[in-house]
Amino acid sequence: MELLGLHHVSILTGKAEKNYEFYTKILGMRLVKKTVNQDNTESYHLFYADAEGTPGTDVTFFDIPHLGQTYRGTSDISTVSLRVVNSDSLLFWKERFKQYGVEHDDIQKRANRDTLAFIDFEGTCLILVADNGEKGVRAGVPWQRDDIPLQHAIIGLGPVTLTVGIAEPTIGVLTEVMGFRFVGSYPSLEGNHPDILIYATGEGGSGAEVHIETRPDLPRARLGRGGVHHVAFRVPNEEEYDQWAVRLKDYRLPNSGKVERYYFKALYFREPNGILFELSTDTPGFTADEPMETMGGKLALPPFLEPNRKEIEEKLRSLDIN
């Protein structure tokens, strides 16, 4: 068994309308699924991705109005990266961020890659990372927008950074249970702190990496709007998904057991520092209930929620984002 790379990240938002404007109109991502939080159907769950909703390109948001702010610290998925084709794209995005008033840093090296850090309107810490022809897990299919040249479009997820107080327990789960391998390190950009450690799975490359930042000087994070709820990793098929369920049990890792999300099957567990991990199948994908051409155009409900559509729609707040 081998995890292929990152599958998706899920983040909390308190303002779905503004969130939609930022991720589709400014970042140029495609809304590929407008559905509900299956664990709380009074809340929307929005999925942004590449043109085809390819696994490994999804950034999803749970809409929770009036949610308090996130307080950064340890036991936290502290940054999420998004891939672009090359360093020229970073120059395009730096100018675009200036145009739209998006707070951003200068272009800097991280893990020997050119990167551009920025934050969204709720304080989510994001990084654009340039592929520059690097080998590794394949990127997605860019979504066409008139104001973003196709060659500069976002093409998938890059590394996530986990900020922890003590790295060894997290490293143990990544390597011994999940099959990640150590591939290098790079200096912290936050001052005199330990180097950031890089772990990779599958074919490697930015779409298959977890970066570990050790910060014992920080308090424990408190999750709120703009905070990352969990990170999911790609399982290629249901056969291996079944094997992963057995593996987590064999390692005596407390977990959710098998969870049917319809668009994918999931397993959830917390690593020793308390960060929530998910293992998600690549199949069946977002075209299970909508044609690719019209994905995200209406409220989609999995078959096990469809009989309750009228009740669910009555309890959802109005959300005009299309």
Buried (B, 14 or more C-beta within 10 A) or exposed (E): EEBBBBBBBBBBBBBBEBBBEBBBEBBBBBBBBBBBBBEEBEBBBBBBBBBBBBBBBBBBBBBBEEBEBBEBBBBBBBBBBBBBBBBBBBBBBBEBBEEEEBEBBEBEEBBEBBBBBBBBBBBBBBBBBBBBEBEBBBBBBBBEBEEBEBEBBBBBBBBBBBBBBEBEEBBEBBBEBBBBEEBBBBEBBEEEBBEBBBBBBBBBBBBBBBBBBBBEEBEEBBBBBBBBBBBBBBBBEBEBBEEBBEBBEEEEBEBBEEBEBBBBBBBBBBBBBEBBBBBBBBBEBBBBBBEEEEBBEEBBBBEEBEEEEEEBEEEBEEBEBE
